[in-house]
């Protein structure tokens, strides 16, 4: 069911932007990369047999999720399956390992250096690169979960012909995080976590916290959380990058 929903949203956006389904195609996959001042982002280009064609840039959700939609905690191949399904409708796609993940690990030297706006810049960079490629007739960005917010901001920096939000939260990041934590924590711990979220939302790092919350709000991830809430203006999002917390696993 979710695969159909993803395909309907991403493929529908491509069709609405001027692409017509031409029947089953035999897709071809190749490596593709984006050079940035702080490292190279690596991905996979899937092209239908008929060219030129529209292309969908797939922006992954939160956590250590690779270009195929997998992590050490969960394997779904969501984005690979989406790319294959789009190709059967004569729509190309690009999916990529974001900074700090998979082949793009070297583009993020440490978790403490990750910032939300950097992910936005990467997505915008892909859009610009695809726009200059004559193989593509239309450029569509499809952002999943946190990738939806990243995509919303990226298309303001670089033009796209259409945008598809795949299960975007539609609520501010602090609200989503609080909702995820409430059923997982005792009332006492939840109250302390909520206070930490309030401080991060105000742009203030938090030095002291209960040991039970250090994995979730560790110092190295706080800069990312702060920029997601502040630079992303608190718009709908997801949760913490590279987190192994129970709350993240249950998303």
C-alpha positions in Angstrom: 0.0 0.0 0.0 2.8 2.5 0.9 4.6 1.7 -2.3 1.5 2.6 -4.3 1.0 5.8 -2.3 4.7 6.8 -2.9 4.4 6.0 -6.6 1.1 7.9 -7.0 2.6 11.0 -5.4 5.9 11.1 -7.1 4.8 9.7 -10.5 1.6 11.9 -10.4 3.8 15.0 -9.9 5.9 14.0 -12.9 2.9 13.3 -15.0 1.3 16.6 -14.0 4.4 18.5 -15.0 4.2 17.2 -18.6 5.3 13.6 -18.7 3.1 10.9 -20.3 3.2 7.2 -19.4 4.6 5.3 -22.4 4.2 1.7 -21.1 6.7 -0.6 -19.5 10.4 0.3 -20.1 13.7 -1.4 -19.4 15.5 0.9 -17.0 19.2 1.5 -16.9 21.1 2.4 -13.7 24.4 4.2 -13.5 26.4 6.1 -10.9 26.0 9.8 -10.5 27.6 12.3 -8.2 27.3 15.9 -7.0 30.5 17.8 -6.2 30.2 20.2 -3.3 32.7 22.4 -1.5 32.8 20.1 1.4 32.7 16.7 -0.3 31.1 14.6 -3.0 27.6 13.2 -2.7 27.1 9.9 -4.5 23.9 8.4 -6.0 22.2 6.3 -8.6 20.6 7.5 -11.8 17.8 5.3 -13.1 16.8 6.1 -16.7 13.9 4.6 -18.7 14.6 3.3 -22.2 12.9 6.3 -23.8 14.8 9.6 -23.6 14.6 12.4 -23.0 12.4 11.9 -19.9 11.3 13.6 -16.7 13.4 12.9 -13.7 12.4 12.6 -10.0 15.0 13.6 -7.3 14.3 11.4 -4.3 15.3 13.0 -1.0 15.5 10.5 1.9 14.0 10.8 5.3 15.8 11.2 8.7 18.4 8.9 10.2 21.2 7.0 8.6 19.1 6.2 5.5 20.9 5.3 2.3 19.9 5.9 -1.3 17.8 2.7 -1.4 15.9 3.5 1.8 17.9 1.2 4.1 19.8 1.6 7.3 21.5 -0.7 9.8 18.3 -0.7 11.8 15.8 -1.3 8.9 15.9 -2.6 5.4 13.0 -1.8 3.1 14.6 -0.9 -0.3 11.8 1.8 -0.5 13.6 4.2 -2.7 15.0 1.6 -5.0 11.6 0.1 -5.5 10.2 3.6 -6.1 12.9 4.3 -8.8 12.1 1.0 -10.5 8.4 1.7 -10.5 8.9 5.2 -11.9 11.0 3.8 -14.7 8.2 1.5 -15.8 6.2 4.8 -16.4 9.0 6.3 -18.5 10.2 8.5 -15.6 13.8 8.7 -14.6 15.0 9.2 -11.0 18.0 10.1 -8.9 18.4 8.8 -5.4 21.5 9.5 -3.3 23.4 8.7 -0.1 23.2 11.8 2.0 26.2 13.2 3.8 27.6 10.9 6.4 25.8 7.8 4.9 27.1 5.1 2.6 29.3 6.2 -0.2 28.8 9.8 0.9 30.3 9.2 4.3 33.4 11.3 3.7 31.2 14.4 2.9 30.4 14.7 6.6 33.5 14.4 8.7 31.7 14.2 12.0 28.1 14.2 13.3 28.7 17.4 15.2 29.3 19.2 11.8 26.0 18.3 10.3 23.5 21.1 9.8 20.0 21.0 8.4 20.7 23.7 5.9 23.5 21.7 4.5 21.1 18.9 3.5 18.9 21.6 1.9 21.8 22.9 -0.1 22.7 19.4 -1.3 19.2 18.9 -2.6 19.2 22.3 -4.3 22.6 21.4 -5.9 21.1 18.2 -7.3 18.2 20.2 -8.8 20.6 22.6 -10.5 22.7 19.8 -11.9 19.7 17.9 -13.2 18.3 21.1 -14.8 21.5 21.4 -16.9 21.2 17.9 -18.2 19.6 17.6 -21.7 18.4 14.1 -21.0 15.7 15.4 -18.7 12.5 17.2 -19.8 11.1 18.0 -16.4 12.6 18.1 -12.9 10.5 16.8 -9.9 11.6 16.7 -6.3 10.0 14.0 -4.1 10.9 14.3 -0.5 10.1 11.5 2.0 9.4 12.4 5.7 12.1 14.8 6.8 13.1 14.9 3.1 9.8 16.6 2.5 10.8 19.6 4.5 14.3 19.6 2.9 12.7 19.5 -0.5 10.3 22.4 0.3 13.2 24.6 1.2 15.4 23.3 -1.7 12.9 24.2 -4.4 13.0 27.8 -3.1 16.7 27.9 -3.9 16.7 26.0 -7.2 13.6 25.6 -9.4 11.7 22.4 -9.9 8.7 21.7 -12.2 6.8 19.9 -9.5 7.2 18.8 -5.8 5.8 15.7 -4.1 5.6 15.3 -0.4 5.8 11.6 0.6 4.5 11.3 4.1 5.8 14.7 5.2 4.8 15.4 8.8 3.1 18.7 8.2 3.8 19.8 11.7 6.8 21.5 13.3 9.8 19.3 14.2 9.6 20.0 17.9 5.9 18.9 17.9 6.7 15.7 16.0 9.6 14.8 18.3 7.5 15.5 21.4 4.7 13.3 20.0 7.2 10.5 19.4 8.7 10.6 22.8 5.6 10.9 25.0 4.5 7.2 24.7 8.1 6.0 25.1 9.1 7.8 28.3 7.9 8.0 31.8 6.1 11.2 32.7 9.2 12.5 34.6 11.6 11.8 31.7 9.1 13.2 29.2 8.9 16.5 31.1 12.6 16.8 31.0 12.8 15.9 27.4 10.1 18.4 26.6 12.2 21.1 28.4 15.2 20.2 26.4 13.3 20.4 23.1 12.1 23.9 24.2 15.7 25.0 24.7 16.9 23.6 21.4 13.9 25.3 19.7 15.1 28.6 21.1 18.6 27.9 19.7 20.2 27.1 23.0 22.4 23.9 23.5 21.7 21.8 26.6 24.7 20.6 28.6 23.1 18.6 31.4 20.4 16.0 31.1 19.4 12.6 32.5 21.6 9.7 31.3 18.5 8.1 29.7 18.3 11.1 27.3 21.9 11.4 26.3 21.6 9.2 23.3 18.7 11.1 21.9 20.0 14.6 22.7 23.7 14.0 22.7 25.9 17.1 22.2 27.0 16.1 18.7 23.5 16.0 17.4 22.2 19.2 19.0 23.6 21.6 16.3 21.6 19.7 13.7 18.4 19.8 15.8 18.8 23.5 16.5 19.3 24.4 12.8 16.4 22.1 11.9 14.1 24.0 14.3 15.5 27.5 13.7 16.7 27.6 10.1 13.9 25.3 9.0 11.6 27.7 10.9 10.1 24.7 12.7 8.1 23.6 9.7 6.9 20.0 9.4 9.7 17.5 9.7 10.9 14.4 11.4 13.5 13.8 14.0 17.2 13.2 14.8 19.8 12.2 12.2 22.0 9.2 12.9 20.1 8.4 16.0 19.7 4.9 17.4 17.0 5.9 19.8 13.8 3.8 20.1 11.7 6.8 19.1 13.6 7.0 15.8 13.4 3.3 15.1 9.6 3.4 15.6 9.0 6.1 13.0 
